[in-house]
Amino acid sequence: MTKPSSRPRNVYIGLVVVTVISLAVAGGAAHGLLTARVAATTATVLAFAKARFVVLDFMELRHAARVRSYFDAWLAVVCLGCAVLLLR
């Protein structure tokens, strides 16, 4: 019998940690350190990073090379566009 992988559990814990960090950044915990635009952009980039982990690990696209490359390209373009719109 094979041992079950602990990767999904580790990814889930990482997603929870990143969620707490993005809430702290966007929620005002970094009020004196970041401007509102930078905080919103940081939270948005973290959300896109979380989306990538969800798609790769929980939708099991990690081993589908062609679909993964299309998704990564799409995600990079949309994330960059959102970051530019938030920072201008």
Backbone atoms as SQL, in Angstrom:
CREATE TABLE atoms (id INTEGER PRIMARY KEY, chain TEXT, resi INTEGER, resn TEXT, atom TEXT, x REAL, y REAL, z REAL);
INSERT INTO atoms VALUES
  (1, 'A', 1, 'MET', 'N', 0.846, -1.171, 0.000),
  (2, 'A', 1, 'MET', 'CA', 0.000, 0.000, 0.000),
  (3, 'A', 1, 'MET', 'C', 0.895, 1.239, 0.000),
  (4, 'A', 2, 'THR', 'N', 0.512, 2.225, -0.764),
  (5, 'A', 2, 'THR', 'CA', 1.325, 3.436, -0.845),
  (6, 'A', 2, 'THR', 'C', 0.913, 4.432, 0.226),
  (7, 'A', 3, 'LYS', 'N', 1.875, 5.202, 0.638),
  (8, 'A', 3, 'LYS', 'CA', 1.629, 6.219, 1.653),
  (9, 'A', 3, 'LYS', 'C', 0.978, 7.438, 0.988),
  (10, 'A', 4, 'PRO', 'N', -0.102, 7.964, 1.552),
  (11, 'A', 4, 'PRO', 'CA', -0.743, 9.130, 0.944),
  (12, 'A', 4, 'PRO', 'C', 0.170, 10.350, 1.009),
  (13, 'A', 5, 'SER', 'N', 0.050, 11.178, -0.006),
  (14, 'A', 5, 'SER', 'CA', 0.887, 12.369, -0.096),
  (15, 'A', 5, 'SER', 'C', 0.419, 13.428, 0.899),
  (16, 'A', 6, 'SER', 'N', 1.369, 14.120, 1.476),
  (17, 'A', 6, 'SER', 'CA', 1.019, 15.198, 2.402),
  (18, 'A', 6, 'SER', 'C', 0.995, 16.548, 1.695),
  (19, 'A', 7, 'ARG', 'N', 1.221, 16.555, 0.378),
  (20, 'A', 7, 'ARG', 'CA', 1.248, 17.814, -0.370),
  (21, 'A', 7, 'ARG', 'C', -0.069, 18.585, -0.275),
  (22, 'A', 8, 'PRO', 'N', -1.232, 17.963, -0.482),
  (23, 'A', 8, 'PRO', 'CA', -2.473, 18.747, -0.378),
  (24, 'A', 8, 'PRO', 'C', -2.652, 19.407, 0.992),
  (25, 'A', 9, 'ARG', 'N', -2.282, 18.690, 2.027),
  (26, 'A', 9, 'ARG', 'CA', -2.389, 19.265, 3.366),
  (27, 'A', 9, 'ARG', 'C', -1.443, 20.447, 3.526),
  (28, 'A', 10, 'ASN', 'N', -0.213, 20.309, 3.036),
  (29, 'A', 10, 'ASN', 'CA', 0.755, 21.401, 3.131),
  (30, 'A', 10, 'ASN', 'C', 0.323, 22.606, 2.305),
  (31, 'A', 11, 'VAL', 'N', -0.227, 22.353, 1.120),
  (32, 'A', 11, 'VAL', 'CA', -0.717, 23.453, 0.289),
  (33, 'A', 11, 'VAL', 'C', -1.881, 24.149, 0.985),
  (34, 'A', 12, 'TYR', 'N', -2.776, 23.377, 1.580),
  (35, 'A', 12, 'TYR', 'CA', -3.908, 23.965, 2.295),
  (36, 'A', 12, 'TYR', 'C', -3.430, 24.851, 3.443),
  (37, 'A', 13, 'ILE', 'N', -2.474, 24.384, 4.203),
  (38, 'A', 13, 'ILE', 'CA', -1.931, 25.185, 5.306),
  (39, 'A', 13, 'ILE', 'C', -1.281, 26.450, 4.762),
  (40, 'A', 14, 'GLY', 'N', -0.551, 26.326, 3.668),
  (41, 'A', 14, 'GLY', 'CA', 0.051, 27.500, 3.035),
  (42, 'A', 14, 'GLY', 'C', -0.992, 28.497, 2.564),
  (43, 'A', 15, 'LEU', 'N', -2.095, 28.000, 2.000),
  (44, 'A', 15, 'LEU', 'CA', -3.170, 28.891, 1.555),
  (45, 'A', 15, 'LEU', 'C', -3.789, 29.644, 2.729),
  (46, 'A', 16, 'VAL', 'N', -3.951, 28.967, 3.842),
  (47, 'A', 16, 'VAL', 'CA', -4.498, 29.629, 5.030),
  (48, 'A', 16, 'VAL', 'C', -3.537, 30.704, 5.528),
  (49, 'A', 17, 'VAL', 'N', -2.252, 30.401, 5.542),
  (50, 'A', 17, 'VAL', 'CA', -1.251, 31.379, 5.991),
  (51, 'A', 17, 'VAL', 'C', -1.234, 32.593, 5.071),
  (52, 'A', 18, 'VAL', 'N', -1.266, 32.363, 3.761),
  (53, 'A', 18, 'VAL', 'CA', -1.262, 33.480, 2.814),
  (54, 'A', 18, 'VAL', 'C', -2.545, 34.298, 2.944),
  (55, 'A', 19, 'THR', 'N', -3.665, 33.650, 3.225),
  (56, 'A', 19, 'THR', 'CA', -4.916, 34.375, 3.448),
  (57, 'A', 19, 'THR', 'C', -4.808, 35.292, 4.653),
  (58, 'A', 20, 'VAL', 'N', -4.232, 34.804, 5.729),
  (59, 'A', 20, 'VAL', 'CA', -4.057, 35.632, 6.929),
  (60, 'A', 20, 'VAL', 'C', -3.129, 36.806, 6.632),
  (61, 'A', 21, 'ILE', 'N', -2.068, 36.559, 5.890),
  (62, 'A', 21, 'ILE', 'CA', -1.140, 37.643, 5.533),
  (63, 'A', 21, 'ILE', 'C', -1.835, 38.684, 4.677),
  (64, 'A', 22, 'SER', 'N', -2.600, 38.249, 3.673),
  (65, 'A', 22, 'SER', 'CA', -3.271, 39.218, 2.807),
  (66, 'A', 22, 'SER', 'C', -4.341, 39.990, 3.566),
  (67, 'A', 23, 'LEU', 'N', -5.017, 39.356, 4.505),
  (68, 'A', 23, 'LEU', 'CA', -5.982, 40.079, 5.338),
  (69, 'A', 23, 'LEU', 'C', -5.285, 41.106, 6.218),
  (70, 'A', 24, 'ALA', 'N', -4.121, 40.760, 6.733),
  (71, 'A', 24, 'ALA', 'CA', -3.370, 41.705, 7.558),
  (72, 'A', 24, 'ALA', 'C', -2.898, 42.891, 6.729),
  (73, 'A', 25, 'VAL', 'N', -2.444, 42.628, 5.515),
  (74, 'A', 25, 'VAL', 'CA', -1.947, 43.708, 4.656),
  (75, 'A', 25, 'VAL', 'C', -3.091, 44.602, 4.197),
  (76, 'A', 26, 'ALA', 'N', -4.154, 43.994, 3.691),
  (77, 'A', 26, 'ALA', 'CA', -5.264, 44.783, 3.144),
  (78, 'A', 26, 'ALA', 'C', -6.179, 45.323, 4.232),
  (79, 'A', 27, 'GLY', 'N', -6.184, 44.689, 5.378),
  (80, 'A', 27, 'GLY', 'CA', -7.083, 45.096, 6.448),
  (81, 'A', 27, 'GLY', 'C', -6.577, 46.236, 7.302),
  (82, 'A', 28, 'GLY', 'N', -5.381, 46.681, 7.083),
  (83, 'A', 28, 'GLY', 'CA', -4.888, 47.839, 7.802),
  (84, 'A', 28, 'GLY', 'C', -3.816, 47.565, 8.833),
  (85, 'A', 29, 'ALA', 'N', -3.402, 46.327, 9.001),
  (86, 'A', 29, 'ALA', 'CA', -2.358, 46.040, 9.980),
  (87, 'A', 29, 'ALA', 'C', -1.037, 46.680, 9.574),
  (88, 'A', 30, 'ALA', 'N', -0.851, 46.873, 8.272),
  (89, 'A', 30, 'ALA', 'CA', 0.367, 47.509, 7.770),
  (90, 'A', 30, 'ALA', 'C', 0.084, 48.961, 7.413),
  (91, 'A', 31, 'HIS', 'N', -0.808, 49.590, 8.161),
  (92, 'A', 31, 'HIS', 'CA', -1.287, 50.940, 7.836),
  (93, 'A', 31, 'HIS', 'C', -0.159, 51.955, 7.723),
  (94, 'A', 32, 'GLY', 'N', 0.775, 51.938, 8.630),
  (95, 'A', 32, 'GLY', 'CA', 1.854, 52.912, 8.597),
  (96, 'A', 32, 'GLY', 'C', 2.968, 52.563, 7.628),
  (97, 'A', 33, 'LEU', 'N', 2.975, 51.335, 7.135),
  (98, 'A', 33, 'LEU', 'CA', 4.071, 50.884, 6.282),
  (99, 'A', 33, 'LEU', 'C', 3.764, 50.973, 4.793),
  (100, 'A', 34, 'LEU', 'N', 2.513, 50.755, 4.414),
  (101, 'A', 34, 'LEU', 'CA', 2.148, 50.686, 3.002),
  (102, 'A', 34, 'LEU', 'C', 1.043, 51.683, 2.680),
  (103, 'A', 35, 'THR', 'N', 1.082, 52.207, 1.466),
  (104, 'A', 35, 'THR', 'CA', -0.040, 53.023, 1.012),
  (105, 'A', 35, 'THR', 'C', -1.198, 52.089, 0.661),
  (106, 'A', 36, 'ALA', 'N', -2.364, 52.658, 0.497),
  (107, 'A', 36, 'ALA', 'CA', -3.540, 51.843, 0.182),
  (108, 'A', 36, 'ALA', 'C', -3.378, 51.130, -1.157),
  (109, 'A', 37, 'ARG', 'N', -2.784, 51.799, -2.124),
  (110, 'A', 37, 'ARG', 'CA', -2.594, 51.171, -3.439),
  (111, 'A', 37, 'ARG', 'C', -1.632, 49.996, -3.367),
  (112, 'A', 38, 'VAL', 'N', -0.548, 50.172, -2.655),
  (113, 'A', 38, 'VAL', 'CA', 0.434, 49.083, -2.533),
  (114, 'A', 38, 'VAL', 'C', -0.165, 47.921, -1.747),
  (115, 'A', 39, 'ALA', 'N', -0.927, 48.210, -0.710),
  (116, 'A', 39, 'ALA', 'CA', -1.566, 47.150, 0.067),
  (117, 'A', 39, 'ALA', 'C', -2.567, 46.378, -0.786),
  (118, 'A', 40, 'ALA', 'N', -3.367, 47.089, -1.574),
  (119, 'A', 40, 'ALA', 'CA', -4.338, 46.421, -2.446),
  (120, 'A', 40, 'ALA', 'C', -3.638, 45.592, -3.514),
  (121, 'A', 41, 'THR', 'N', -2.565, 46.122, -4.061),
  (122, 'A', 41, 'THR', 'CA', -1.815, 45.381, -5.075),
  (123, 'A', 41, 'THR', 'C', -1.175, 44.133, -4.474),
  (124, 'A', 42, 'THR', 'N', -0.632, 44.256, -3.286),
  (125, 'A', 42, 'THR', 'CA', -0.033, 43.102, -2.612),
  (126, 'A', 42, 'THR', 'C', -1.075, 42.026, -2.352),
  (127, 'A', 43, 'ALA', 'N', -2.241, 42.426, -1.866),
  (128, 'A', 43, 'ALA', 'CA', -3.310, 41.457, -1.615),
  (129, 'A', 43, 'ALA', 'C', -3.772, 40.798, -2.909),
  (130, 'A', 44, 'THR', 'N', -3.813, 41.557, -3.991),
  (131, 'A', 44, 'THR', 'CA', -4.227, 41.003, -5.281),
  (132, 'A', 44, 'THR', 'C', -3.208, 39.995, -5.808),
  (133, 'A', 45, 'VAL', 'N', -1.941, 40.328, -5.720),
  (134, 'A', 45, 'VAL', 'CA', -0.897, 39.400, -6.181),
  (135, 'A', 45, 'VAL', 'C', -0.916, 38.123, -5.339),
  (136, 'A', 46, 'LEU', 'N', -1.126, 38.254, -4.043),
  (137, 'A', 46, 'LEU', 'CA', -1.229, 37.068, -3.191),
  (138, 'A', 46, 'LEU', 'C', -2.444, 36.225, -3.572),
  (139, 'A', 47, 'ALA', 'N', -3.543, 36.867, -3.938),
  (140, 'A', 47, 'ALA', 'CA', -4.735, 36.130, -4.366),
  (141, 'A', 47, 'ALA', 'C', -4.467, 35.349, -5.648),
  (142, 'A', 48, 'PHE', 'N', -3.730, 35.950, -6.576),
  (143, 'A', 48, 'PHE', 'CA', -3.399, 35.231, -7.804),
  (144, 'A', 48, 'PHE', 'C', -2.443, 34.073, -7.522),
  (145, 'A', 49, 'ALA', 'N', -1.531, 34.247, -6.595),
  (146, 'A', 49, 'ALA', 'CA', -0.639, 33.144, -6.221),
  (147, 'A', 49, 'ALA', 'C', -1.444, 31.996, -5.608),
  (148, 'A', 50, 'LYS', 'N', -2.419, 32.340, -4.781),
  (149, 'A', 50, 'LYS', 'CA', -3.286, 31.317, -4.202),
  (150, 'A', 50, 'LYS', 'C', -4.083, 30.600, -5.285),
  (151, 'A', 51, 'ALA', 'N', -4.566, 31.355, -6.267),
  (152, 'A', 51, 'ALA', 'CA', -5.328, 30.739, -7.362),
  (153, 'A', 51, 'ALA', 'C', -4.470, 29.725, -8.108),
  (154, 'A', 52, 'ARG', 'N', -3.202, 30.049, -8.292),
  (155, 'A', 52, 'ARG', 'CA', -2.308, 29.122, -8.993),
  (156, 'A', 52, 'ARG', 'C', -2.152, 27.821, -8.211),
  (157, 'A', 53, 'PHE', 'N', -1.977, 27.919, -6.906),
  (158, 'A', 53, 'PHE', 'CA', -1.848, 26.704, -6.103),
  (159, 'A', 53, 'PHE', 'C', -3.134, 25.885, -6.116),
  (160, 'A', 54, 'VAL', 'N', -4.278, 26.551, -6.055),
  (161, 'A', 54, 'VAL', 'CA', -5.551, 25.826, -6.085),
  (162, 'A', 54, 'VAL', 'C', -5.699, 25.072, -7.400),
  (163, 'A', 55, 'VAL', 'N', -5.413, 25.743, -8.504),
  (164, 'A', 55, 'VAL', 'CA', -5.563, 25.097, -9.810),
  (165, 'A', 55, 'VAL', 'C', -4.561, 23.958, -9.976),
  (166, 'A', 56, 'LEU', 'N', -3.324, 24.175, -9.587),
  (167, 'A', 56, 'LEU', 'CA', -2.312, 23.134, -9.787),
  (168, 'A', 56, 'LEU', 'C', -2.518, 21.930, -8.878),
  (169, 'A', 57, 'ASP', 'N', -2.880, 22.161, -7.634),
  (170, 'A', 57, 'ASP', 'CA', -2.919, 21.060, -6.679),
  (171, 'A', 57, 'ASP', 'C', -4.302, 20.469, -6.459),
  (172, 'A', 58, 'PHE', 'N', -5.337, 21.288, -6.437),
  (173, 'A', 58, 'PHE', 'CA', -6.659, 20.757, -6.135),
  (174, 'A', 58, 'PHE', 'C', -7.480, 20.477, -7.385),
  (175, 'A', 59, 'MET', 'N', -7.102, 21.072, -8.516),
  (176, 'A', 59, 'MET', 'CA', -7.740, 20.735, -9.789),
  (177, 'A', 59, 'MET', 'C', -6.835, 19.810, -10.600),
  (178, 'A', 60, 'GLU', 'N', -5.717, 19.434, -10.016),
  (179, 'A', 60, 'GLU', 'CA', -4.781, 18.439, -10.530),
  (180, 'A', 60, 'GLU', 'C', -4.265, 18.751, -11.932),
  (181, 'A', 61, 'LEU', 'N', -3.855, 19.997, -12.136),
  (182, 'A', 61, 'LEU', 'CA', -3.247, 20.374, -13.407),
  (183, 'A', 61, 'LEU', 'C', -1.727, 20.415, -13.327),
  (184, 'A', 62, 'ARG', 'N', -1.169, 20.005, -12.216),
  (185, 'A', 62, 'ARG', 'CA', 0.281, 20.052, -12.049),
  (186, 'A', 62, 'ARG', 'C', 1.005, 19.191, -13.091),
  (187, 'A', 63, 'HIS', 'N', 0.404, 18.100, -13.500),
  (188, 'A', 63, 'HIS', 'CA', 1.065, 17.198, -14.444),
  (189, 'A', 63, 'HIS', 'C', 0.535, 17.337, -15.870),
  (190, 'A', 64, 'ALA', 'N', -0.354, 18.281, -16.111),
  (191, 'A', 64, 'ALA', 'CA', -0.854, 18.551, -17.464),
  (192, 'A', 64, 'ALA', 'C', -0.075, 19.743, -18.010),
  (193, 'A', 65, 'ALA', 'N', 1.040, 19.458, -18.646),
  (194, 'A', 65, 'ALA', 'CA', 2.004, 20.504, -19.008),
  (195, 'A', 65, 'ALA', 'C', 1.416, 21.578, -19.915),
  (196, 'A', 66, 'ARG', 'N', 0.704, 21.196, -20.944),
  (197, 'A', 66, 'ARG', 'CA', 0.186, 22.187, -21.888),
  (198, 'A', 66, 'ARG', 'C', -0.876, 23.076, -21.234),
  (199, 'A', 67, 'VAL', 'N', -1.811, 22.485, -20.535),
  (200, 'A', 67, 'VAL', 'CA', -2.860, 23.268, -19.877),
  (201, 'A', 67, 'VAL', 'C', -2.255, 24.152, -18.798),
  (202, 'A', 68, 'ARG', 'N', -1.287, 23.614, -18.080),
  (203, 'A', 68, 'ARG', 'CA', -0.631, 24.397, -17.034),
  (204, 'A', 68, 'ARG', 'C', 0.083, 25.606, -17.618),
  (205, 'A', 69, 'SER', 'N', 0.749, 25.443, -18.736),
  (206, 'A', 69, 'SER', 'CA', 1.451, 26.583, -19.329),
  (207, 'A', 69, 'SER', 'C', 0.470, 27.635, -19.830),
  (208, 'A', 70, 'TYR', 'N', -0.660, 27.213, -20.406),
  (209, 'A', 70, 'TYR', 'CA', -1.685, 28.178, -20.817),
  (210, 'A', 70, 'TYR', 'C', -2.258, 28.916, -19.607),
  (211, 'A', 71, 'PHE', 'N', -2.538, 28.170, -18.554),
  (212, 'A', 71, 'PHE', 'CA', -3.086, 28.801, -17.355),
  (213, 'A', 71, 'PHE', 'C', -2.081, 29.761, -16.735),
  (214, 'A', 72, 'ASP', 'N', -0.820, 29.373, -16.666),
  (215, 'A', 72, 'ASP', 'CA', 0.202, 30.260, -16.104),
  (216, 'A', 72, 'ASP', 'C', 0.329, 31.545, -16.912),
  (217, 'A', 73, 'ALA', 'N', 0.280, 31.426, -18.235),
  (218, 'A', 73, 'ALA', 'CA', 0.363, 32.618, -19.082),
  (219, 'A', 73, 'ALA', 'C', -0.849, 33.518, -18.870),
  (220, 'A', 74, 'TRP', 'N', -2.038, 32.919, -18.847),
  (221, 'A', 74, 'TRP', 'CA', -3.258, 33.694, -18.630),
  (222, 'A', 74, 'TRP', 'C', -3.222, 34.378, -17.262),
  (223, 'A', 75, 'LEU', 'N', -2.825, 33.636, -16.250),
  (224, 'A', 75, 'LEU', 'CA', -2.779, 34.186, -14.901),
  (225, 'A', 75, 'LEU', 'C', -1.772, 35.323, -14.798),
  (226, 'A', 76, 'ALA', 'N', -0.627, 35.181, -15.437),
  (227, 'A', 76, 'ALA', 'CA', 0.388, 36.242, -15.405),
  (228, 'A', 76, 'ALA', 'C', -0.118, 37.509, -16.077),
  (229, 'A', 77, 'VAL', 'N', -0.780, 37.372, -17.217),
  (230, 'A', 77, 'VAL', 'CA', -1.299, 38.548, -17.928),
  (231, 'A', 77, 'VAL', 'C', -2.380, 39.242, -17.111),
  (232, 'A', 78, 'VAL', 'N', -3.311, 38.483, -16.567),
  (233, 'A', 78, 'VAL', 'CA', -4.397, 39.080, -15.790),
  (234, 'A', 78, 'VAL', 'C', -3.863, 39.703, -14.503),
  (235, 'A', 79, 'CYS', 'N', -2.941, 39.031, -13.830),
  (236, 'A', 79, 'CYS', 'CA', -2.364, 39.567, -12.596),
  (237, 'A', 79, 'CYS', 'C', -1.591, 40.849, -12.870),
  (238, 'A', 80, 'LEU', 'N', -0.801, 40.850, -13.923),
  (239, 'A', 80, 'LEU', 'CA', -0.051, 42.049, -14.278),
  (240, 'A', 80, 'LEU', 'C', -0.992, 43.195, -14.632),
  (241, 'A', 81, 'GLY', 'N', -2.045, 42.898, -15.377),
  (242, 'A', 81, 'GLY', 'CA', -3.028, 43.927, -15.716),
  (243, 'A', 81, 'GLY', 'C', -3.705, 44.503, -14.488),
  (244, 'A', 82, 'CYS', 'N', -4.085, 43.649, -13.562),
  (245, 'A', 82, 'CYS', 'CA', -4.714, 44.128, -12.322),
  (246, 'A', 82, 'CYS', 'C', -3.740, 44.963, -11.500),
  (247, 'A', 83, 'ALA', 'N', -2.500, 44.526, -11.408),
  (248, 'A', 83, 'ALA', 'CA', -1.502, 45.275, -10.641),
  (249, 'A', 83, 'ALA', 'C', -1.260, 46.645, -11.253),
  (250, 'A', 84, 'VAL', 'N', -1.183, 46.704, -12.580),
  (251, 'A', 84, 'VAL', 'CA', -0.979, 47.999, -13.250),
  (252, 'A', 84, 'VAL', 'C', -2.166, 48.916, -13.000),
  (253, 'A', 85, 'LEU', 'N', -3.376, 48.386, -13.105),
  (254, 'A', 85, 'LEU', 'CA', -4.563, 49.209, -12.870),
  (255, 'A', 85, 'LEU', 'C', -4.641, 49.698, -11.423),
  (256, 'A', 86, 'LEU', 'N', -4.225, 48.862, -10.488),
  (257, 'A', 86, 'LEU', 'CA', -4.270, 49.270, -9.084),
  (258, 'A', 86, 'LEU', 'C', -3.202, 50.304, -8.743),
  (259, 'A', 87, 'LEU', 'N', -2.067, 50.238, -9.397),
  (260, 'A', 87, 'LEU', 'CA', -0.959, 51.135, -9.054),
  (261, 'A', 87, 'LEU', 'C', -0.968, 52.459, -9.805),
  (262, 'A', 88, 'ARG', 'N', -1.763, 52.591, -10.841),
  (263, 'A', 88, 'ARG', 'CA', -1.714, 53.855, -11.589),
  (264, 'A', 88, 'ARG', 'C', -2.560, 54.925, -10.978);
